[in-house]
């Protein structure tokens, strides 16, 4: 007879649980936790890669755009407030990620990074 523990093995965690984990990782990233930062990067790696492919022309550019997207993701994590909610964080972060990649695409020099036009 299957126990409740055996029936849940192999299934994905409920969305609410994933949102709590994501929110914890965002908050801990702001406190300087590298493990949480890496978890956040892993969570968004597919999105970062697909957006970087949109801008890049070769492999070197792809890596540069991914790094720019990661910087945008960290910026979004710093500006995150729990009132936004982890479920909406991906949409919230998308704006910062795309701005960061677009700035890289336009050549964004020192002054544009300084004043974030």
C-alpha positions as CSV (number, residue, x, y, z in Angstrom):
1,X,0.0,0.0,0.0
2,X,1.3,3.4,-0.9
3,X,2.0,5.8,1.9
4,X,1.4,9.5,1.4
5,X,5.2,10.0,1.2
6,X,5.5,7.5,-1.7
7,X,2.7,9.0,-3.7
8,X,4.3,12.5,-3.8
9,X,7.7,11.3,-4.9
10,X,8.5,12.2,-8.5
11,X,5.9,15.0,-8.6
12,X,6.6,18.7,-8.9
13,X,6.3,20.9,-5.8
14,X,3.1,23.0,-5.7
15,X,3.4,26.5,-7.1
16,X,2.9,28.1,-3.7
17,X,6.0,26.2,-2.4
18,X,8.1,27.3,-5.4
19,X,7.0,30.9,-4.8
20,X,8.1,30.7,-1.2
21,X,11.5,29.3,-2.2
22,X,11.9,32.0,-4.8
23,X,11.0,34.7,-2.4
24,X,13.4,33.3,0.2
25,X,16.2,33.2,-2.4
26,X,15.5,36.8,-3.5
27,X,15.6,38.1,0.1
28,X,18.7,36.1,1.0
29,X,20.5,37.3,-2.2
30,X,20.0,40.9,-0.9
31,X,21.7,39.8,2.3
32,X,24.7,38.5,0.4
33,X,24.0,34.8,0.4
34,X,25.9,33.3,-2.6
35,X,24.0,30.0,-2.5
36,X,20.7,31.9,-2.8
37,X,22.1,34.0,-5.6
38,X,23.2,30.9,-7.5
39,X,19.7,29.4,-6.9
40,X,18.2,32.6,-8.3
41,X,20.4,32.4,-11.4
42,X,19.5,28.7,-11.9
43,X,15.8,29.6,-11.7
44,X,16.1,32.3,-14.4
45,X,18.8,30.7,-16.6
46,X,16.4,29.7,-19.3
47,X,14.9,33.2,-19.5
48,X,18.4,34.8,-19.5
49,X,19.6,32.4,-22.2
50,X,16.6,33.0,-24.5
51,X,16.8,36.7,-24.2
52,X,20.6,36.7,-24.8
53,X,20.1,34.7,-28.0
54,X,17.7,37.5,-29.2
55,X,20.5,40.1,-29.0
56,X,23.7,38.1,-29.7
57,X,25.5,37.4,-32.9
58,X,28.1,35.0,-31.7
59,X,29.1,32.9,-28.7
60,X,31.2,35.7,-27.1
61,X,28.3,38.1,-27.4
62,X,25.9,35.5,-26.0
63,X,28.0,35.2,-22.8
64,X,28.2,39.0,-22.5
65,X,24.5,39.4,-22.8
66,X,23.9,36.6,-20.2
67,X,26.2,38.4,-17.8
68,X,24.4,41.7,-18.5
69,X,21.1,39.9,-17.8
70,X,22.4,38.5,-14.6
71,X,23.3,42.0,-13.5
72,X,19.8,43.1,-14.3
73,X,18.4,40.2,-12.3
74,X,20.4,41.2,-9.3
75,X,19.2,44.8,-9.6
76,X,15.6,43.6,-9.7
77,X,16.3,41.4,-6.6
78,X,17.7,44.5,-4.8
79,X,14.5,46.5,-5.7
80,X,12.2,43.7,-4.8
81,X,9.7,44.3,-2.0
82,X,7.6,41.4,-0.6
83,X,4.4,43.4,-1.5
84,X,5.2,42.6,-5.2
85,X,4.9,38.9,-4.4
86,X,7.2,36.1,-5.7
87,X,4.6,35.1,-8.3
88,X,5.0,38.4,-10.1
89,X,8.7,38.7,-9.6
90,X,9.5,37.2,-13.0
91,X,7.6,39.9,-14.8
92,X,9.1,42.5,-12.5
93,X,12.6,41.2,-13.2
94,X,12.1,40.9,-16.9
95,X,12.1,44.7,-17.3
96,X,15.4,45.1,-15.5
97,X,16.9,42.2,-17.4
98,X,15.9,43.5,-20.8
99,X,17.1,47.1,-19.9
100,X,20.4,45.7,-18.9
101,X,20.8,43.7,-22.1
102,X,19.6,46.6,-24.3
103,X,22.1,48.9,-22.6
104,X,24.8,46.3,-23.4
105,X,23.5,46.1,-27.0
106,X,23.6,49.9,-27.5
107,X,27.2,49.9,-26.3
108,X,26.3,51.6,-23.1
109,X,29.4,53.4,-22.0
110,X,30.4,54.7,-18.7
111,X,28.1,57.7,-18.6
112,X,25.0,55.7,-19.7
113,X,25.7,53.1,-16.9
114,X,26.3,55.9,-14.5
115,X,23.0,57.7,-15.2
116,X,21.1,54.7,-16.4
117,X,19.4,56.4,-19.2
